[in-house]
């Protein structure tokens, strides 16, 4: 499996993410992890800076908008990208903080 950088925000300003979850890293930042529905590939976002639990829409440090589709879940490709990203950027284990974002029945 290959890893490649995401397109710029100018090219891809919005991502629909399925089988998503939210992970916290050493610095205390939170990141979306899941499947980019359009590209059918795993995705890890930059740090989340804004999130609306009612609409399930978030904005990240890059300025990209993420629309979370359906219930939280697990995506094998998303996990692969997360594992690679986390090893490259963090010193300790990440923490799953999905419960802080999920308002059951909102999506």
TIMI-2910 file (N, C-alpha, C, CB; in pm, 1 decimal, decimal comma, always signed):
<rs>
+----------+----------+----------+----------+----------+----------+----------+----------+----------+----------+----------+----------+------+
!      n_x !      n_y !      n_z !     ca_x !     ca_y !     ca_z !      c_x !      c_y !      c_z !     cb_x !     cb_y !     cb_z ! resn !
+----------+----------+----------+----------+----------+----------+----------+----------+----------+----------+----------+----------+------+
!    +84,1 !   -117,7 !     +0,0 !     +0,0 !     +0,0 !     +0,0 !    +88,7 !   +124,1 !     +0,0 !    -95,8 !     -0,2 !   +121,7 !  Unk !
!    +49,4 !   +224,4 !    -75,6 !   +128,6 !   +346,9 !    -87,7 !    +68,7 !   +460,5 !     -5,5 !   +139,4 !   +388,8 !   -234,1 !  Unk !
!   +154,3 !   +553,4 !    +33,0 !   +113,7 !   +676,0 !   +101,7 !   +150,1 !   +793,1 !    +11,1 !   +182,6 !   +689,2 !   +243,6 !  Unk !
!    +57,8 !   +888,5 !     -4,8 !    +87,1 !  +1007,2 !    -83,9 !    +24,4 !  +1127,5 !    -14,1 !    +33,9 !   +992,6 !   -230,5 !  Unk !
!    +78,7 !  +1245,8 !    -37,7 !    +22,2 !  +1365,6 !    +26,0 !   -114,6 !  +1398,9 !    -32,6 !   +117,3 !  +1485,6 !     +9,3 !  Unk !
!   -197,2 !  +1459,9 !    +48,8 !   -328,8 !  +1503,6 !     +1,9 !   -311,5 !  +1617,8 !    -97,5 !   -418,9 !  +1547,7 !   +121,2 !  Unk !
!   -407,8 !  +1630,4 !   -187,4 !   -409,5 !  +1746,4 !   -276,8 !   -419,7 !  +1873,3 !   -192,8 !   -527,7 !  +1737,6 !   -378,6 !  Unk !
!   -380,4 !  +1985,2 !   -250,2 !   -390,1 !  +2112,5 !   -178,9 !   -537,2 !  +2144,5 !   -151,3 !   -323,1 !  +2227,0 !   -260,5 !  Unk !
!   -560,3 !  +2230,1 !    -53,9 !   -696,0 !  +2271,8 !    -20,7 !   -760,9 !  +2342,0 !   -139,5 !   -695,6 !  +2364,1 !   +102,1 !  Unk !
!   -683,4 !  +2412,2 !   -220,1 !   -737,7 !  +2479,2 !   -338,8 !   -796,6 !  +2377,7 !   -436,8 !   -628,4 !  +2562,4 !   -408,5 !  Unk !
!   -735,9 !  +2261,4 !   -447,0 !   -783,0 !  +2156,5 !   -538,0 !   -893,1 !  +2073,2 !   -473,6 !   -666,6 !  +2065,9 !   -580,1 !  Unk !
!   -877,9 !  +2043,8 !   -345,2 !   -974,0 !  +1960,1 !   -272,7 !  -1012,4 !  +2031,1 !   -142,6 !   -914,4 !  +1817,4 !   -243,4 !  Unk !
!  -1105,7 !  +2126,9 !   -150,8 !  -1140,0 !  +2204,9 !    -31,5 !  -1226,7 !  +2130,4 !    +69,4 !  -1210,3 !  +2329,7 !    -72,6 !  Unk !
!  -1289,5 !  +2021,5 !    +24,8 !  -1381,3 !  +1948,7 !   +111,8 !  -1364,2 !  +1798,6 !    +92,8 !  -1526,9 !  +1989,9 !    +84,0 !  Unk !
!  -1374,4 !  +1725,2 !   +203,4 !  -1363,9 !  +1579,3 !   +200,7 !  -1482,8 !  +1521,3 !   +275,8 !  -1229,0 !  +1530,5 !   +263,2 !  Unk !
!  -1544,7 !  +1420,3 !   +218,4 !  -1645,7 !  +1342,5 !   +290,0 !  -1573,3 !  +1220,7 !   +344,9 !  -1768,2 !  +1301,7 !   +196,5 !  Unk !
!  -1581,8 !  +1201,7 !   +476,0 !  -1507,6 !  +1095,5 !   +543,0 !  -1605,4 !   +994,7 !   +602,1 !  -1415,4 !  +1153,3 !   +653,3 !  Unk !
!  -1591,3 !   +867,9 !   +562,2 !  -1673,0 !   +758,9 !   +615,5 !  -1586,3 !   +670,9 !   +705,3 !  -1736,6 !   +674,8 !   +500,2 !  Unk !
!  -1651,7 !   +584,2 !   +781,7 !  -1580,1 !   +494,5 !   +873,5 !  -1475,6 !   +573,9 !   +951,2 !  -1512,8 !   +377,1 !   +795,8 !  Unk !
!  -1517,8 !   +683,4 !  +1005,7 !  -1429,2 !   +782,4 !  +1064,6 !  -1412,7 !   +762,5 !  +1215,1 !  -1481,3 !   +921,4 !  +1036,4 !  Unk !
!  -1307,1 !   +823,2 !  +1264,8 !  -1284,8 !   +837,4 !  +1408,4 !  -1195,7 !   +958,3 !  +1428,2 !  -1220,8 !   +708,0 !  +1470,9 !  Unk !
!  -1174,6 !   +995,7 !  +1553,0 !  -1090,6 !  +1111,0 !  +1584,5 !   -984,4 !  +1066,2 !  +1682,9 !  -1174,7 !  +1229,3 !  +1642,4 !  Unk !
!   -859,5 !  +1098,9 !  +1650,6 !   -746,5 !  +1059,7 !  +1734,5 !   -675,9 !  +1183,3 !  +1789,2 !   -647,6 !   +972,0 !  +1655,0 !  Unk !
!   -629,4 !  +1170,9 !  +1914,4 !   -551,5 !  +1276,7 !  +1978,6 !   -405,4 !  +1234,9 !  +1980,8 !   -603,3 !  +1305,7 !  +2122,9 !  Unk !
!   -315,7 !  +1330,1 !  +1956,3 !   -171,8 !  +1302,0 !  +1954,8 !   -102,0 !  +1375,8 !  +2068,8 !   -109,8 !  +1342,3 !  +1819,1 !  Unk !
!    +29,7 !  +1352,0 !  +2078,9 !   +112,1 !  +1407,5 !  +2187,1 !    +86,6 !  +1555,7 !  +2213,1 !   +257,8 !  +1387,4 !  +2155,1 !  Unk !
!    +78,8 !  +1633,2 !  +2108,6 !    +65,0 !  +1778,9 !  +2120,9 !    -74,3 !  +1820,3 !  +2168,3 !    +95,2 !  +1845,3 !  +1987,3 !  Unk !
!   -165,0 !  +1722,9 !  +2180,8 !   -301,4 !  +1753,2 !  +2223,0 !   -394,4 !  +1785,7 !  +2108,6 !   -300,3 !  +1866,5 !  +2318,2 !  Unk !
!   -343,9 !  +1782,5 !  +1985,4 !   -429,3 !  +1809,3 !  +1869,4 !   -510,7 !  +1686,0 !  +1834,7 !   -345,0 !  +1853,5 !  +1748,3 !  Unk !
!   -626,1 !  +1710,1 !  +1773,7 !   -715,5 !  +1602,9 !  +1731,1 !   -715,9 !  +1597,2 !  +1578,8 !   -859,9 !  +1624,3 !  +1786,6 !  Unk !
!   -727,2 !  +1474,8 !  +1524,9 !   -718,7 !  +1452,7 !  +1380,1 !   -826,5 !  +1354,9 !  +1335,8 !   -578,8 !  +1399,9 !  +1340,6 !  Unk !
!   -893,6 !  +1386,2 !  +1225,0 !   -988,1 !  +1293,1 !  +1164,7 !   -909,9 !  +1180,5 !  +1097,8 !  -1080,8 !  +1365,5 !  +1062,3 !  Unk !
!   -960,8 !  +1058,8 !  +1111,1 !   -902,1 !   +941,0 !  +1046,6 !  -1017,9 !   +863,4 !   +984,6 !   -819,6 !   +851,2 !  +1149,4 !  Unk !
!  -1003,6 !   +818,0 !   +860,9 !  -1110,2 !   +739,2 !   +799,6 !  -1090,3 !   +722,1 !   +650,8 !  -1243,7 !   +803,3 !   +825,5 !  Unk !
!  -1203,2 !   +703,0 !   +580,0 !  -1200,6 !   +678,2 !   +436,1 !  -1254,5 !   +799,2 !   +361,3 !  -1282,3 !   +552,3 !   +400,7 !  Unk !
!  -1171,0 !   +853,1 !   +272,4 !  -1212,5 !   +960,1 !   +182,0 !  -1307,7 !   +896,0 !    +80,5 !  -1087,5 !  +1029,9 !   +110,7 !  Unk !
!  -1435,3 !   +930,9 !    +87,9 !  -1537,5 !   +867,5 !     +4,7 !  -1510,9 !   +889,5 !   -144,0 !  -1675,5 !   +921,0 !    +41,1 !  Unk !
!  -1470,5 !  +1008,9 !   -182,1 !  -1448,2 !  +1040,6 !   -323,7 !  -1331,9 !   +960,3 !   -382,2 !  -1421,3 !  +1190,4 !   -340,5 !  Unk !
!  -1220,1 !   +954,7 !   -310,9 !  -1100,8 !   +885,9 !   -362,2 !  -1095,6 !   +738,2 !   -324,0 !   -976,3 !   +954,7 !   -311,5 !  Unk !
!  -1183,2 !   +695,8 !   -233,7 !  -1181,6 !   +558,5 !   -182,2 !  -1042,8 !   +522,2 !   -129,2 !  -1224,3 !   +459,1 !   -292,3 !  Unk !
!   -990,0 !   +610,3 !    -44,7 !   -857,6 !   +588,3 !    +13,9 !   -857,8 !   +636,0 !   +158,4 !   -747,5 !   +661,5 !    -67,8 !  Unk !
!   -760,5 !   +587,1 !   +235,8 !   -746,4 !   +628,8 !   +374,3 !   -704,1 !   +773,9 !   +383,4 !   -646,3 !   +540,7 !   +446,4 !  Unk !
!   -742,3 !   +838,4 !   +493,9 !   -708,8 !   +980,1 !   +511,4 !   -686,9 !  +1010,4 !   +658,9 !   -820,2 !  +1070,8 !   +453,8 !  Unk !
!   -585,9 !  +1092,4 !   +685,7 !   -563,6 !  +1153,4 !   +816,9 !   -558,9 !  +1303,6 !   +793,3 !   -430,3 !  +1100,1 !   +886,3 !  Unk !
!   -633,6 !  +1377,9 !   +871,9 !   -639,3 !  +1523,2 !   +853,6 !   -529,4 !  +1593,8 !   +931,3 !   -775,3 !  +1576,6 !   +896,7 !  Unk !
!   -511,2 !  +1720,4 !   +899,3 !   -431,6 !  +1806,9 !   +986,1 !   -515,4 !  +1831,5 !  +1112,3 !   -392,3 !  +1943,7 !   +913,4 !  Unk !
!   -464,9 !  +1908,9 !  +1204,7 !   -532,6 !  +1930,5 !  +1332,7 !   -670,6 !  +1994,2 !  +1313,6 !   -446,5 !  +2018,9 !  +1423,6 !  Unk !
!   -767,4 !  +1945,3 !  +1388,5 !   -902,9 !  +1999,6 !  +1385,4 !   -903,4 !  +2132,7 !  +1461,4 !  -1006,1 !  +1898,5 !  +1447,6 !  Unk !
!   -959,1 !  +2236,2 !  +1398,0 !   -966,6 !  +2367,1 !  +1463,8 !  -1110,3 !  +2408,9 !  +1494,6 !   -900,6 !  +2472,6 !  +1376,7 !  Unk !
!  -1207,4 !  +2346,3 !  +1429,2 !  -1347,1 !  +2381,5 !  +1451,5 !  -1432,2 !  +2260,3 !  +1417,1 !  -1389,2 !  +2506,0 !  +1366,5 !  Unk !
!  -1538,4 !  +2237,6 !  +1496,1 !  -1624,4 !  +2123,3 !  +1468,6 !  -1764,9 !  +2152,0 !  +1518,2 !  -1568,8 !  +1995,4 !  +1534,2 !  Unk !
!  -1864,5 !  +2118,0 !  +1435,6 !  -2005,4 !  +2132,3 !  +1470,8 !  -2065,0 !  +1992,9 !  +1485,5 !  -2083,0 !  +2216,0 !  +1363,4 !  Unk !
!  -2098,3 !  +1955,3 !  +1607,8 !  -2150,3 !  +1820,5 !  +1633,4 !  -2288,5 !  +1798,2 !  +1573,8 !  -2155,4 !  +1794,7 !  +1781,9 !  Unk !
!  -2365,4 !  +1903,6 !  +1552,2 !  -2498,5 !  +1885,5 !  +1494,5 !  -2492,4 !  +1855,1 !  +1345,9 !  -2582,9 !  +2009,1 !  +1517,9 !  Unk !
!  -2404,5 !  +1922,5 !  +1273,5 !  -2392,7 !  +1899,3 !  +1129,2 !  -2285,4 !  +1796,4 !  +1096,3 !  -2362,0 !  +2029,7 !  +1057,6 !  Unk !
!  -2200,0 !  +1764,2 !  +1194,3 !  -2087,5 !  +1671,7 !  +1176,8 !  -1990,8 !  +1722,7 !  +1069,5 !  -2138,9 !  +1531,1 !  +1139,4 !  Unk !
!  -1967,2 !  +1852,6 !  +1072,3 !  -1874,4 !  +1916,7 !   +979,5 !  -1763,2 !  +1982,7 !  +1059,9 !  -1947,5 !  +2021,1 !   +889,2 !  Unk !
!  -1639,2 !  +1957,2 !  +1018,1 !  -1524,8 !  +2015,9 !  +1085,9 !  -1431,5 !  +2085,1 !   +988,6 !  -1449,6 !  +1910,1 !  +1162,8 !  Unk !
!  -1351,0 !  +2175,1 !  +1042,5 !  -1248,4 !  +2244,8 !   +964,5 !  -1114,4 !  +2217,2 !  +1030,4 !  -1276,8 !  +2399,7 !   +955,6 !  Unk !
!  -1012,7 !  +2196,1 !   +948,4 !   -880,0 !  +2164,8 !  +1001,0 !   -783,8 !  +2281,5 !   +981,1 !   -824,4 !  +2039,0 !   +933,9 !  Unk !
!   -667,6 !  +2268,4 !  +1040,8 !   -565,5 !  +2373,5 !  +1033,7 !   -534,9 !  +2413,4 !   +889,4 !   -437,3 !  +2327,0 !  +1102,6 !  Unk !
!   -542,4 !  +2318,5 !   +798,3 !   -514,3 !  +2348,1 !   +656,9 !   -624,0 !  +2432,5 !   +592,6 !   -497,4 !  +2218,3 !   +578,6 !  Unk !
!   -740,7 !  +2439,8 !   +657,4 !   -855,6 !  +2509,6 !   +600,9 !   -953,5 !  +2416,4 !   +532,2 !   -809,3 !  +2613,5 !   +503,6 !  Unk !
!   -918,5 !  +2288,8 !   +522,2 !  -1005,7 !  +2191,7 !   +456,4 !  -1128,3 !  +2163,9 !   +544,1 !   -928,8 !  +2060,1 !   +426,8 !  Unk !
!  -1240,8 !  +2142,6 !   +478,7 !  -1365,7 !  +2107,6 !   +546,0 !  -1383,6 !  +1956,1 !   +537,6 !  -1488,0 !  +2182,8 !   +482,1 !  Unk !
!  -1418,4 !  +1894,7 !   +650,2 !  -1446,7 !  +1751,4 !   +655,3 !  -1591,5 !  +1731,1 !   +695,0 !  -1351,9 !  +1678,8 !   +754,4 !  Unk !
!  -1664,9 !  +1657,6 !   +611,7 !  -1802,5 !  +1618,2 !   +642,3 !  -1798,2 !  +1471,4 !   +683,1 !  -1899,7 !  +1641,7 !   +518,8 !  Unk !
!  -1835,6 !  +1444,0 !   +806,6 !  -1832,1 !  +1306,8 !   +855,7 !  -1961,9 !  +1237,4 !   +817,6 !  -1810,2 !  +1302,8 !  +1009,5 !  Unk !
!  -1948,4 !  +1124,5 !   +749,7 !  -2063,1 !  +1052,0 !   +696,3 !  -2094,1 !   +932,0 !   +785,0 !  -2036,5 !  +1006,6 !   +550,9 !  Unk !
!  -2217,8 !   +923,8 !   +831,1 !  -2261,3 !   +807,8 !   +907,5 !  -2197,4 !   +797,4 !  +1045,1 !  -2232,2 !   +684,3 !   +830,7 !  Unk !
!  -2209,7 !   +677,2 !  +1100,2 !  -2155,4 !   +649,8 !  +1233,1 !  -2003,8 !   +641,4 !  +1229,3 !  -2213,6 !   +520,2 !  +1289,0 !  Unk !
!  -1939,9 !   +663,9 !  +1344,5 !  -1795,3 !   +639,9 !  +1349,2 !  -1767,5 !   +492,7 !  +1321,7 !  -1736,3 !   +681,8 !  +1486,9 !  Unk !
!  -1647,0 !   +462,4 !  +1279,6 !  -1613,0 !   +324,3 !  +1249,4 !  -1464,3 !   +306,5 !  +1228,8 !  -1687,5 !   +277,5 !  +1127,2 !  Unk !
!  -1431,1 !   +195,3 !  +1168,9 !  -1291,4 !   +159,1 !  +1144,4 !  -1273,9 !   +137,6 !   +995,2 !  -1249,9 !    +31,3 !  +1225,0 !  Unk !
!  -1168,3 !   +192,5 !   +940,2 !  -1135,3 !   +170,9 !   +800,0 !   -991,3 !   +122,4 !   +791,8 !  -1155,9 !   +301,1 !   +715,9 !  Unk !
!   -969,4 !    +10,2 !   +727,3 !   -835,1 !    -48,3 !   +719,9 !   -734,6 !    +46,1 !   +653,9 !   -839,8 !   -179,8 !   +643,3 !  Unk !
!   -773,7 !   +109,4 !   +543,8 !   -682,7 !   +203,6 !   +477,4 !   -657,7 !   +326,5 !   +564,5 !   -739,8 !   +246,6 !   +341,1 !  Unk !
!   -762,3 !   +375,3 !   +629,5 !   -746,0 !   +487,6 !   +720,7 !   -651,3 !   +453,6 !   +834,3 !   -880,4 !   +530,2 !   +776,3 !  Unk !
!   -663,9 !   +331,7 !   +886,9 !   -574,4 !   +287,5 !   +994,1 !   -430,3 !   +277,4 !   +945,1 !   -620,4 !   +152,2 !  +1049,7 !  Unk !
!   -412,3 !   +230,4 !   +823,7 !   -277,8 !   +219,9 !   +766,4 !   -213,5 !   +358,2 !   +755,8 !   -282,9 !   +152,3 !   +627,2 !  Unk !
!   -289,1 !   +454,8 !   +702,8 !   -236,3 !   +590,7 !   +689,6 !   -210,5 !   +649,7 !   +828,0 !   -334,5 !   +680,6 !   +609,5 !  Unk !
!   -302,8 !   +627,7 !   +922,1 !   -284,1 !   +676,8 !  +1058,6 !   -156,8 !   +618,5 !  +1120,7 !   -406,5 !   +641,6 !  +1145,4 !  Unk !
!   -135,7 !   +489,9 !  +1106,6 !    -16,7 !   +425,4 !  +1164,0 !   +110,6 !   +487,2 !  +1107,7 !    -18,4 !   +273,8 !  +1136,3 !  Unk !
!   +113,7 !   +508,1 !   +978,0 !   +230,6 !   +569,4 !   +914,7 !   +248,6 !   +712,5 !   +962,8 !   +217,5 !   +566,2 !   +761,8 !  Unk !
!   +141,2 !   +792,4 !   +960,1 !   +146,2 !   +932,9 !  +1000,0 !   +188,9 !   +945,0 !  +1146,1 !     +9,2 !  +1000,6 !   +978,2 !  Unk !
!   +129,2 !   +861,7 !  +1230,7 !   +156,7 !   +867,7 !  +1374,1 !   +302,8 !   +833,9 !  +1403,7 !    +64,0 !   +772,1 !  +1450,0 !  Unk !
!   +356,1 !   +732,4 !  +1339,9 !   +498,2 !   +696,8 !  +1360,7 !   +590,1 !   +810,8 !  +1318,7 !   +534,3 !   +569,0 !  +1281,7 !  Unk !
!   +554,0 !   +880,8 !  +1212,9 !   +638,1 !   +989,3 !  +1161,6 !   +630,2 !  +1116,6 !  +1245,8 !   +598,8 !  +1020,9 !  +1019,6 !  Unk !
!   +520,7 !  +1136,9 !  +1319,5 !   +498,9 !  +1264,9 !  +1387,1 !   +486,9 !  +1259,5 !  +1539,1 !   +377,5 !  +1325,8 !  +1333,8 !  Unk !
!   +477,8 !  +1141,9 !  +1598,7 !   +447,7 !  +1133,9 !  +1742,0 !   +545,0 !  +1043,5 !  +1816,2 !   +305,9 !  +1084,0 !  +1763,0 !  Unk !
!   +555,3 !  +1067,6 !  +1946,4 !   +644,3 !   +987,7 !  +2029,9 !   +569,6 !   +883,6 !  +2111,6 !   +722,6 !  +1077,4 !  +2122,1 !  Unk !
!   +444,0 !   +908,7 !  +2144,4 !   +367,9 !   +814,2 !  +2225,4 !   +243,0 !   +769,8 !  +2149,9 !   +329,7 !   +876,8 !  +2361,3 !  Unk !
!   +172,7 !   +674,5 !  +2208,4 !    +51,6 !   +623,0 !  +2145,9 !    -54,2 !   +732,2 !  +2133,4 !     -3,6 !   +504,9 !  +2226,0 !  Unk !
!   -130,6 !   +725,6 !  +2028,0 !   -242,8 !   +817,3 !  +2012,0 !   -359,6 !   +770,1 !  +2096,9 !   -284,3 !   +828,6 !  +1863,9 !  Unk !
!   -453,5 !   +858,2 !  +2120,2 !   -570,6 !   +827,8 !  +2202,2 !   -695,7 !   +849,8 !  +2118,3 !   -573,8 !   +915,7 !  +2331,5 !  Unk !
!   -785,2 !   +751,8 !  +2118,0 !   -910,3 !   +764,3 !  +2044,4 !  -1005,3 !   +854,1 !  +2124,0 !   -974,4 !   +624,0 !  +2018,0 !  Unk !
!  -1042,9 !   +967,4 !  +2066,3 !  -1132,5 !  +1062,9 !  +2132,7 !  -1262,0 !  +1081,8 !  +2052,4 !  -1061,4 !  +1199,1 !  +2151,7 !  Unk !
!  -1296,8 !   +981,3 !  +1974,6 !  -1415,6 !   +988,4 !  +1889,4 !  -1540,1 !  +1024,8 !  +1969,3 !  -1437,3 !   +855,4 !  +1817,9 !  Unk !
!  -1551,4 !   +971,9 !  +2090,2 !  -1668,6 !   +998,4 !  +2173,7 !  -1691,3 !  +1145,5 !  +2203,2 !  -1655,8 !   +924,8 !  +2302,1 !  Unk !
!  -1586,9 !  +1226,8 !  +2196,0 !  -1601,0 !  +1370,3 !  +2218,5 !  -1666,3 !  +1440,1 !  +2098,9 !  -1464,6 !  +1432,6 !  +2247,1 !  Unk !
!  -1674,2 !  +1372,0 !  +1986,7 !  -1725,6 !  +1430,8 !  +1862,7 !  -1858,7 !  +1371,2 !  +1818,2 !  -1624,6 !  +1413,5 !  +1752,9 !  Unk !
!  -1889,2 !  +1253,6 !  +1864,2 !  -2004,5 !  +1180,7 !  +1814,7 !  -2128,0 !  +1212,6 !  +1896,8 !  -1977,6 !  +1031,2 !  +1816,1 !  Unk !
!  -2227,6 !  +1269,7 !  +1833,9 !  -2357,6 !  +1294,0 !  +1893,9 !  -2452,1 !  +1196,1 !  +1825,5 !  -2405,0 !  +1445,5 !  +1877,4 !  Unk !
!  -2476,6 !  +1082,9 !  +1889,0 !  -2551,6 !   +974,1 !  +1826,2 !  -2682,7 !  +1024,7 !  +1766,6 !  -2579,6 !   +863,0 !  +1928,0 !  Unk !
!  -2705,7 !   +985,2 !  +1642,8 !  -2827,8 !  +1022,0 !  +1573,0 !  -2821,6 !  +1155,1 !  +1499,0 !  -2938,7 !  +1026,0 !  +1669,3 !  Unk !
!  -2708,5 !  +1225,6 !  +1511,4 !  -2697,5 !  +1356,9 !  +1445,9 !  -2666,6 !  +1345,3 !  +1298,2 !  -2590,6 !  +1440,0 !  +1513,0 !  Unk !
!  -2592,9 !  +1241,9 !  +1260,4 !  -2547,2 !  +1231,0 !  +1121,5 !  -2657,7 !  +1184,0 !  +1030,6 !  -2429,4 !  +1136,6 !  +1111,2 !  Unk !
+----------+----------+----------+----------+----------+----------+----------+----------+----------+----------+----------+----------+------+
</rs>
